[in-house]
């Protein structure tokens, strides 16, 4: 048995897609276990970019299974757009498997996600308006429509009619919005069902059979720890569990079947949306990080908020997910900085904190305790051995490991698959 979970340690956008793609070279199956089309993973192969939203990042390897698990908020429109785009580029889609238990994102979810967040005014979450939160709300309210329902025309028609009667009342009374058309949605989604039917199965049974057979399974999380619905900067979070524990509920795999957890750590910090961000740099440094790193959302195109690495957040992620190795990404973006800072502790009202505050009021008021490192001022994208990295880069990485208590496993020095240094030989 060899199963590996890849999870983000910060606020997302850490470069999980690249690391999943790299590790997928050794995997038989890649599984997306939570989130929805609000997440964007970019994979670079031979200088060519593949921007993925719902599709597991292992799709570029012919012969491997790419599973969309039951914990995913599944938007069939987005999935088919991705499939069509990949097929045009010659990508083999035969390995795709979609859970029959995944919740379906419907037009009223997307609509209510957008107008609902706008109605919050100054207290808006900053949602991507992809319908993920409302889809999970319907699941928890036990009125969600699953993929197995979508595959049954009679059941889907019945459930859609019941739900739309409720949603149209909400749209009218809460937002003075015109009703959505039952007939149009029914026709649109039954068309999706026919195209997706060959890929739908019981992925829980499939995955557990593959684990018994000793196949190598890679679990791919979307978003990251600080966006977890319970452990993140609530309420400025996503609506699912991106942590390693999310695999159990999002893929139907027991915790004792997980071998390794790899935490992705961007060499600096970014976040999208509202909420506290202790190391944010609202200055020329922040602008330089954004421009050097091209820090704009894959899905939304929004400029990301930027700042120095927050090692406190990474340490917290390591505790929650039981991270064995960190994979440090985008180290090359710091190539041209004279000095680099790392937050190693928080100070609040004159005292050092030993935890991440649950209170956003407190988190917004903490003072980051920084350590400063000399930059290396050289291009590291051609380096393939850890010992060949500049000494200043190694000092930065080794301090990161010491502060977080997580071993270095992978260092990424560029966006392409081959621009990767592997220290840990036992991930798979």
C-alpha positions in Angstrom: 0.0 0.0 0.0 1.3 3.4 -0.9 -1.0 6.4 -0.5 0.1 10.1 -0.3 -1.9 13.2 0.5 -0.9 16.6 -0.9 -2.4 19.5 1.0 -1.8 23.3 1.0 -0.4 24.8 4.2 -1.3 28.5 3.7 -4.3 30.2 2.0 -4.1 28.3 -1.2 -2.3 29.0 -4.5 0.8 27.4 -3.2 1.5 25.5 -6.4 -0.1 22.2 -5.5 -0.8 21.5 -9.1 2.8 21.4 -10.0 3.8 19.1 -7.1 0.8 16.8 -7.7 1.8 16.6 -11.4 5.4 15.8 -10.4 4.4 13.1 -7.9 1.8 11.7 -10.3 4.6 10.4 -12.5 4.9 7.6 -9.8 1.1 7.3 -9.1 -1.4 4.9 -10.6 -4.4 7.1 -9.4 -4.8 10.7 -8.6 -7.9 11.7 -6.5 -9.5 15.1 -6.0 -11.3 14.8 -2.6 -12.9 18.2 -1.9 -13.7 21.7 -3.2 -14.9 22.5 -6.6 -14.3 24.7 -9.6 -13.4 27.6 -7.3 -9.9 26.1 -7.2 -7.4 26.5 -9.9 -4.2 24.4 -10.4 -1.7 25.3 -13.1 0.5 22.5 -14.4 3.5 23.4 -16.7 4.9 20.8 -19.0 7.7 21.6 -21.5 6.7 25.3 -21.2 3.1 24.6 -21.9 0.5 25.6 -19.3 -2.5 23.5 -18.4 -5.0 25.4 -16.2 -7.2 22.9 -14.3 -10.2 23.5 -12.0 -12.1 20.3 -11.3 -9.8 17.9 -13.2 -7.2 16.1 -11.0 -3.7 17.2 -11.9 -2.7 13.7 -12.9 -4.7 13.9 -16.1 -1.6 14.5 -18.2 -0.3 10.9 -17.5 -1.9 8.4 -19.9 -3.0 5.2 -18.2 -3.6 6.6 -14.7 -7.0 7.0 -13.1 -8.1 10.5 -12.3 -10.9 10.4 -9.7 -13.3 13.2 -8.7 -14.3 12.1 -5.3 -17.6 12.2 -3.4 -16.5 15.2 -1.4 -16.2 17.5 -4.5 -18.9 20.1 -5.4 -19.2 18.9 -9.0 -20.1 21.3 -11.7 -20.8 19.3 -14.8 -20.6 22.3 -17.1 -17.1 23.2 -15.9 -16.0 19.5 -16.1 -17.1 19.2 -19.7 -15.5 22.5 -20.6 -12.2 21.2 -19.2 -12.6 17.8 -20.8 -13.2 19.3 -24.2 -10.3 21.7 -23.9 -7.9 18.9 -22.9 -9.2 16.6 -25.7 -8.4 19.4 -28.2 -4.8 19.3 -26.9 -4.6 15.6 -27.3 -4.9 14.6 -23.7 -6.3 11.1 -23.0 -9.5 11.3 -21.0 -10.2 7.6 -20.6 -8.9 7.4 -17.0 -11.5 9.9 -15.6 -13.8 8.5 -12.9 -16.5 10.7 -11.2 -18.1 9.7 -7.9 -21.8 8.9 -8.1 -22.1 10.4 -4.6 -20.6 13.9 -5.5 -22.9 16.8 -5.0 -24.0 18.7 -8.2 -23.5 22.4 -8.6 -26.6 23.9 -10.3 -27.3 27.4 -11.8 -29.1 28.6 -8.7 -26.0 27.8 -6.6 -23.8 30.0 -8.8 -26.4 32.8 -8.8 -27.0 32.8 -5.1 -23.3 32.6 -4.4 -22.7 35.9 -6.2 -25.7 37.9 -5.1 -25.6 36.5 -1.6 -22.1 37.6 -1.0 -22.7 41.0 -2.5 -25.6 41.5 -0.2 -23.2 41.2 2.8 -21.7 44.6 1.8 -18.6 45.4 3.7 -18.8 41.9 5.4 -18.6 39.9 2.2 -16.5 36.8 2.1 -14.9 37.4 -1.3 -16.3 34.2 -2.8 -15.3 33.2 -6.4 -19.1 33.0 -7.2 -18.8 29.4 -8.5 -21.6 28.1 -6.3 -19.5 26.0 -4.0 -20.8 27.2 -0.7 -24.5 27.1 -1.6 -24.0 23.6 -3.1 -22.5 22.3 0.2 -25.3 24.2 2.1 -27.9 22.2 0.2 -26.0 19.0 1.0 -26.0 19.7 4.7 -29.6 20.8 4.5 -30.3 17.4 2.9 -31.8 18.8 -0.3 -28.7 18.4 -2.5 -28.7 16.6 -5.8 -26.0 14.1 -6.3 -24.4 12.7 -9.5 -26.4 9.5 -9.1 -29.6 11.5 -9.1 -28.4 13.4 -12.2 -27.9 10.1 -14.0 -31.6 9.1 -13.3 -33.8 11.3 -15.5 -37.0 10.7 -13.5 -35.3 11.3 -10.1 -33.4 14.4 -11.3 -36.6 16.0 -12.8 -38.4 15.4 -9.5 -35.7 16.7 -7.3 -35.0 19.7 -9.5 -38.7 20.7 -9.5 -38.8 20.5 -5.7 -35.6 22.5 -5.2 -36.3 25.1 -7.8 -39.7 25.9 -6.2 -37.8 26.8 -3.0 -34.9 28.6 -4.7 -37.1 30.8 -6.9 -39.1 31.9 -3.8 -35.8 32.8 -2.1 -34.5 34.6 -5.1 -37.7 36.7 -5.3 -38.2 37.4 -1.6 -34.5 38.0 -0.6 -33.0 39.5 -3.7 -36.0 40.5 -5.9 -34.6 38.4 -8.7 -36.5 36.9 -11.5 -37.2 33.1 -11.3 -35.0 30.5 -13.1 -36.5 28.3 -15.8 -37.1 24.7 -14.7 -37.3 23.5 -18.4 -34.1 25.2 -19.4 -32.1 23.7 -16.5 -33.6 20.3 -16.9 -32.7 20.2 -20.6 -29.2 21.5 -20.0 -28.3 19.1 -17.2 -29.8 16.0 -18.8 -27.5 16.8 -21.8 -24.6 16.9 -19.4 -25.7 13.6 -17.8 -25.6 11.8 -21.1 -22.0 13.0 -21.9 -20.7 12.2 -18.4 -22.5 8.9 -17.9 -19.5 6.7 -19.1 -17.3 8.2 -16.4 -19.5 7.8 -13.4 -19.0 5.0 -10.9 -18.8 4.1 -7.2 -15.3 5.6 -6.6 -15.2 4.5 -3.0 -15.3 0.9 -4.0 -12.8 1.5 -6.8 -10.4 3.3 -4.6 -10.4 0.8 -1.8 -10.0 -2.1 -4.3 -7.0 -0.3 -5.7 -5.5 0.2 -2.3 -5.9 -3.5 -1.6 -4.1 -4.3 -4.8 -1.2 -2.2 -3.7 -1.6 0.6 -6.3 -0.1 4.0 -5.7 -2.7 6.6 -4.9 -2.2 10.3 -4.7 -4.8 12.5 -3.0 -5.0 16.1 -4.2 -6.5 18.8 -2.0 -7.8 22.1 -3.3 -7.4 25.4 -1.4 -5.5 25.0 1.9 -5.4 24.8 5.6 -6.1 28.4 6.4 -9.2 28.2 4.2 -10.6 25.1 6.0 -14.2 25.5 7.1 -13.2 24.6 10.7 -9.5 25.4 11.0 -9.1 28.4 8.8 -9.7 32.1 9.2 -13.4 31.6 9.7 -15.7 32.9 8.2 -13.3 33.9 5.4 -12.8 30.3 4.4 -14.0 27.8 1.8 -16.9 25.4 2.5 -14.9 22.1 2.8 -11.9 20.4 4.5 -8.6 20.8 2.5 -6.6 19.2 5.3 -5.4 15.6 5.2 -8.4 14.6 7.4 -10.7 15.6 4.5 -9.6 12.5 2.6 -11.6 10.2 4.8 -14.9 12.0 4.2 -14.1 13.3 0.7 -12.9 10.1 -0.8 -14.2 7.3 1.4 -10.7 6.1 2.5 -10.0 5.3 6.2 -7.3 7.3 8.0 -5.2 4.2 8.6 -4.8 3.8 4.9 -2.9 7.1 4.5 0.9 6.6 4.4 2.4 10.0 3.9 1.3 13.7 3.9 3.1 16.3 1.8 2.4 19.9 2.7 2.9 22.5 0.0 4.6 25.7 1.2 4.9 28.7 -1.1 8.2 30.4 -0.3 6.3 33.6 0.5 2.6 34.1 1.3 -0.5 35.0 -0.7 -4.2 35.0 -0.2 -7.4 35.9 -2.2 -10.5 37.3 -0.6 -11.1 39.0 2.7 -9.8 38.2 6.2 -6.7 38.8 8.3 -3.3 38.3 6.7 -0.6 39.0 9.3 2.4 39.2 7.0 0.7 41.1 4.2 2.9 43.7 2.5 0.8 46.7 1.3 3.8 48.4 -0.1 6.4 48.1 -2.9 7.6 44.8 -1.5 4.1 43.4 -1.9 3.9 44.7 -5.4 7.3 43.2 -6.3 6.2 39.8 -5.0 3.0 40.0 -7.0 4.7 41.0 -10.2 7.7 38.6 -9.9 5.3 35.8 -9.1 2.5 36.7 -11.5 0.1 36.4 -8.5 -3.3 36.6 -10.2 -6.0 34.0 -9.7 -6.2 31.0 -12.1 -10.0 31.0 -11.9 -10.9 34.6 -11.3 -7.9 36.6 -12.5 -8.0 38.7 -9.3 -4.7 40.1 -8.0 -3.7 38.1 -4.9 -2.7 39.8 -1.7 1.0 39.2 -1.0 3.4 39.0 1.9 6.4 37.4 3.5 6.3 33.7 4.5 4.4 33.0 7.7 6.1 30.0 9.3 3.5 30.1 12.2 0.8 29.2 9.7 2.8 26.4 8.2 3.6 25.0 11.6 -0.1 25.0 12.4 -0.9 23.2 9.2 1.7 20.6 10.0 0.0 19.8 13.3 -3.5 19.5 11.9 -2.6 17.4 8.9 0.3 15.4 10.3 2.6 16.6 7.5 5.7 14.4 6.9 7.4 16.5 4.3 7.1 20.0 3.0 7.4 20.8 -0.7 8.6 24.3 -1.0 7.4 26.0 -4.2 8.2 29.3 -6.0 11.6 29.7 -4.3 12.8 31.1 -7.6 10.4 34.1 -7.3 12.7 35.4 -4.5 15.8 35.3 -6.7 16.0 39.0 -7.1 15.3 40.2 -3.5 18.2 41.8 -1.5 16.7 40.6 1.7 13.9 38.2 2.6 11.8 38.0 5.8 10.1 35.1 7.5 7.6 35.4 10.3 8.6 33.0 13.1 6.2 34.0 15.8 3.3 36.3 16.7 3.3 38.9 19.4 0.0 40.1 20.9 -0.1 42.8 23.5 3.5 42.3 24.2 3.4 38.5 24.7 4.5 35.7 22.3 1.6 33.5 21.2 2.1 29.7 20.9 -0.9 29.2 18.7 -2.9 30.6 15.8 -5.7 32.7 17.3 -9.2 31.5 16.6 -10.4 35.1 17.0 -10.0 37.1 13.8 -10.0 40.2 15.9 -6.9 39.0 17.7 -5.3 37.6 14.5 -5.8 41.0 12.8 -3.9 42.7 15.7 -0.9 40.3 16.1 2.5 41.7 15.4 4.6 39.3 13.2 8.0 38.6 14.6 10.4 38.5 11.7 13.8 37.1 11.0 15.7 38.6 8.1 17.8 36.7 5.6 20.2 37.9 2.9 18.9 37.2 -0.6 20.9 35.1 -3.1 20.5 37.3 -6.1 21.0 34.6 -8.7 18.9 32.5 -11.0 18.3 29.1 -9.4 16.0 27.6 -12.1 18.8 25.4 -13.5 19.7 23.9 -10.1 18.8 20.2 -9.7 20.6 19.2 -6.6 20.0 20.7 -3.1 23.7 21.1 -2.4 24.1 23.3 -5.5 21.6 25.9 -4.2 23.1 29.2 -3.1 24.1 29.1 0.6 21.6 31.9 1.4 18.8 29.9 -0.2 19.7 26.8 1.9 19.8 28.9 5.1 16.3 30.2 4.4 15.0 26.7 3.7 16.6 25.1 6.7 15.3 27.8 9.0 11.9 27.2 7.6 12.1 23.5 8.4 13.4 24.3 11.9 10.6 26.8 12.8 7.8 24.6 11.4 9.1 21.3 12.6 8.6 19.7 9.1 11.3 18.1 7.1 12.2 19.3 3.6 11.1 16.9 1.0 10.9 18.8 -2.3 12.1 22.2 -3.5 10.6 23.7 -6.7 12.9 26.2 -8.5 10.6 26.9 -11.5 7.1 26.1 -12.9 8.1 23.3 -15.2 8.0 19.6 -14.1 11.7 19.2 -14.4 12.5 22.3 -12.4 12.3 20.3 -9.2 14.8 19.2 -6.5 13.8 16.1 -4.5 15.4 15.5 -1.1 12.9 12.8 0.2 13.2 9.5 -1.8 10.5 7.7 0.2 7.4 9.8 -0.5 6.1 6.9 -2.7 
